[in-house]
Amino acid sequence: MTPRRKKDPYEALRDSLRYECKARTLDDLFPSITAAVSKALGFREVVLSLYDRERNVFVPRAHTGLG
């Protein structure tokens, strides 16, 4: 029996997101992205923010692990 290779965290992230490609809009996809990052990379809290050029700020769009 050969030992199982430990999955690279980025490979795990890619695999997690592969099944989320059926999202209809970006807003549908964002929570899946934060959940996949949390699971694959081991972060308890993840926030996905997008840059708003008109206001010159980052606007939170999804999160995982925040109360």
N, C-alpha and C positions, 0 to 999 in steps of 0.2 A: 504494500500500500504506500503510495507516495503522499507526502504531506501536502495539505492544501495550501496554496499560495494565499497569503493575506491580500485582500483586495485593496488596491490603492484608493484612498478616499475620493480622489477626483473621478476615478472609474466608477465608484459607487454612486457618486453624484450624477454622473452622466446616465448611468443605468436607471436611477430613480426618475430622472426627468424624461427619459425616453418614452415612458408611458403617459406623460402629461401633454404630449404634443397635440392631443385632440381638443385642447381648450379652444373655445371659440374666440375669446378676446384676450388681450394681455392681462386685463384685470382678473380674468378667470385663472390665468396661469401664475400670477405673482404669489398667491399663498402656497401653491405647490412648490415653487422655487424656494421659498423660505423654509418650508418643512423639509425639503430634500437637503438643503445646505445644513440645516440643524442635524439631521439624522446622519448624513454621510461624513460630515466634518466634526461632529461632536460639540457644536455650539449650543448652549442652552437657550440663548436669545439671538434672534436674527431679524434684522429690519432691512427691507428693500425700499430704497428711496430713489426717485428719479429727479433729475435736475430740471428746474423750470427756468428757462432762459429769461423770460419776461420779468420774473420777480427776483432772479439771481439767487435762488434758494433750492435746496433739496427738499422734496415733498415725499413723506413716507407714504407708500402705497400698499404694503403688506408687512406682516410680522408673524413671528412664531416665538412662543415662550414668554411673552410679556403678559402680565396680569391684567 
